[in-house]
Amino acid sequence: MNHVIAFCSPNGATRQVAEVIKTRLRALGDTAVLVDLAHTDPDQAMASAMRGPERPRCLWVGSPVYADHMVPPVERFLKNLATPFD
């Protein structure tokens, strides 16, 4: 199965979790791609993750939460999710 793990990690903890998930998925024989939303335009992140022979079957999203809100790049990414799948 092909996985995309999109995350934003201002302090590194969410990145660490994303990397552990990627490592475990690959150990199980799946493919997994990390998309760091802090360094990728959230509007284009899914389009870049969709490149390749197999479309993602599972999307993982990681974000710290501050005062009941995800960080802005993750919110923007989620709002734009429908576009690549149309």
SVG drawing of the C-alpha trace seen along z (x, -y; Angstrom):
<svg xmlns="http://www.w3.org/2000/svg" viewBox="-14 -30 27 36">
<polyline fill="none" stroke="black" stroke-width="0.4" points="0.0,0.0 1.2,-3.5 1.1,-6.1 1.6,-9.8 2.5,-11.3 2.0,-15.0 3.1,-16.9 4.3,-20.2 6.6,-20.1 7.8,-23.5 9.7,-21.8 10.5,-18.4 8.3,-16.1 5.7,-15.6 8.5,-15.0 9.9,-12.3 6.5,-10.5 6.2,-10.8 9.6,-9.3 8.8,-6.4 5.5,-5.7 7.3,-5.8 10.0,-3.4 7.4,-1.0 5.3,-1.1 8.3,-0.4 9.3,2.5 5.9,4.0 6.5,3.7 4.5,0.6 5.7,-2.6 5.6,-5.8 6.5,-9.4 7.0,-12.2 5.7,-15.7 7.0,-18.4 4.3,-21.1 6.7,-23.6 9.0,-23.3 6.4,-22.5 3.7,-24.9 0.5,-23.3 -1.3,-24.1 1.1,-22.0 2.0,-19.3 -0.5,-16.7 0.2,-17.2 3.9,-16.4 3.0,-13.4 0.8,-12.1 3.7,-11.7 4.7,-8.2 3.3,-5.0 0.8,-4.4 -1.6,-6.9 -1.7,-7.0 -4.2,-4.8 -3.7,-6.2 -3.0,-9.8 -1.6,-10.4 -1.6,-14.0 0.4,-15.2 0.2,-18.6 0.8,-20.1 -2.3,-21.7 -2.2,-25.2 -5.4,-26.6 -7.6,-24.0 -6.1,-24.9 -3.7,-23.0 -0.8,-25.0 -1.7,-27.1 0.1,-25.0 -1.7,-21.9 -5.1,-23.7 -4.4,-25.0 -3.3,-21.6 -6.5,-19.9 -8.7,-22.6 -7.1,-22.0 -7.3,-18.2 -10.2,-17.8 -8.3,-19.3 -5.9,-16.5 -8.6,-13.8 -11.1,-15.5"/>
</svg>
